């Protein structure tokens, strides 16, 4: 979350609203985001801001 400059709580709020990148839950319960999904999400959000 440091990479995208977002707090953990803000990320989880976005995730609950369906606005976060696709997440993968690991067997130990941790949540991860694939690099390709993060890059796609980041590109689409940057595009939205520039419109």
Residue frames relative to the residue before (quaternion, step in Angstrom):
aa qw qx qy qz dx dy dz
X 1.0000 0.0000 0.0000 0.0000 0.00 0.00 0.00
X 0.5357 0.6066 -0.4070 0.4235 3.54 1.21 -0.37
X 0.6294 0.5723 -0.3315 0.4081 3.55 1.01 -0.82
X 0.7605 0.3398 -0.2005 0.5158 3.58 0.99 -0.75
X 0.4524 -0.7307 0.4233 0.2867 3.59 1.28 0.12
X 0.5339 0.6074 -0.3982 0.4329 3.56 1.00 0.85
X 0.4626 -0.6641 0.5041 0.3015 3.55 -1.03 0.76
X 0.6479 -0.5255 0.3874 0.3924 3.53 -1.24 0.45
X 0.6696 0.5018 -0.3127 0.4495 3.58 0.91 -0.87
X 0.6355 0.5142 -0.3318 0.4707 3.60 1.01 -0.74
X 0.6361 0.5263 -0.3280 0.4591 3.58 0.99 -0.80
X 0.6841 0.4808 -0.2914 0.4647 3.59 0.90 -0.91
X 0.6032 0.5309 -0.3602 0.4739 3.61 1.11 -0.58
X 0.6533 0.4992 -0.3111 0.4766 3.58 0.94 -0.87
X 0.6435 0.5280 -0.3154 0.4556 3.55 0.99 -0.83
X 0.6520 0.5117 -0.3106 0.4654 3.59 0.99 -0.82
X 0.6969 0.4510 -0.2568 0.4949 3.59 1.13 -0.66
X 0.4999 -0.6718 0.4150 0.3558 3.58 1.28 -0.10
X 0.5411 0.6449 -0.3781 0.3851 3.59 1.24 0.40
X 0.5829 0.5817 -0.3643 0.4350 3.60 1.28 -0.05
X 0.6168 -0.5177 0.4087 0.4294 3.59 -1.21 0.23
X 0.6460 -0.5267 0.3880 0.3934 3.54 -1.25 0.49
X 0.1904 -0.7988 0.5664 0.0693 3.56 -0.86 1.01
X 0.2470 -0.7311 0.6194 0.1442 3.52 -1.29 0.53
X 0.2437 -0.7569 0.5877 0.1497 3.58 -0.83 0.95
X 0.3372 -0.7480 0.5449 0.1731 3.55 -0.78 1.10
X 0.6737 -0.5073 0.3429 0.4137 3.62 -1.20 0.39
X 0.6840 0.4681 -0.2953 0.4753 3.61 1.11 -0.55
X 0.6292 -0.5796 0.3170 0.4095 3.61 1.29 0.16
X 0.5373 0.6208 -0.4129 0.3943 3.58 1.22 -0.23
X 0.3266 -0.7336 0.5658 0.1870 3.54 -1.22 0.57
X 0.0453 -0.7858 0.6167 -0.0059 3.54 -1.00 0.89
X 0.2476 -0.7258 0.6203 0.1651 3.53 -1.30 0.47
X 0.4221 -0.6939 0.5189 0.2666 3.56 -0.82 0.97
X 0.6056 -0.5835 0.4063 0.3573 3.56 -1.06 0.77
X 0.6667 0.5070 -0.3137 0.4472 3.60 0.88 -0.90
X 0.6549 0.4986 -0.3107 0.4753 3.60 1.02 -0.77
X 0.6388 0.5180 -0.3209 0.4698 3.58 1.02 -0.78
X 0.6670 0.5029 -0.3068 0.4561 3.59 0.89 -0.90
X 0.6471 0.5112 -0.3113 0.4723 3.58 1.00 -0.83
X 0.6588 0.5055 -0.2960 0.4720 3.57 0.93 -0.93
X 0.6567 0.5176 -0.3069 0.4546 3.58 0.92 -0.94
X 0.6621 0.5083 -0.3056 0.4582 3.59 0.92 -0.90
X 0.6805 0.4791 -0.3038 0.4638 3.60 0.92 -0.83
X 0.6612 0.4939 -0.3155 0.4684 3.62 1.03 -0.67
X 0.6279 0.5151 -0.3389 0.4750 3.59 1.03 -0.69
X 0.6252 0.5359 -0.3262 0.4643 3.55 1.07 -0.75
X 0.6391 0.5310 -0.3164 0.4576 3.60 0.99 -0.85
X 0.6815 0.4992 -0.2924 0.4482 3.58 0.97 -0.81
X 0.6836 0.4983 -0.2932 0.4454 3.56 1.07 -0.67
X 0.5737 0.6117 -0.3738 0.3961 3.62 1.23 -0.33
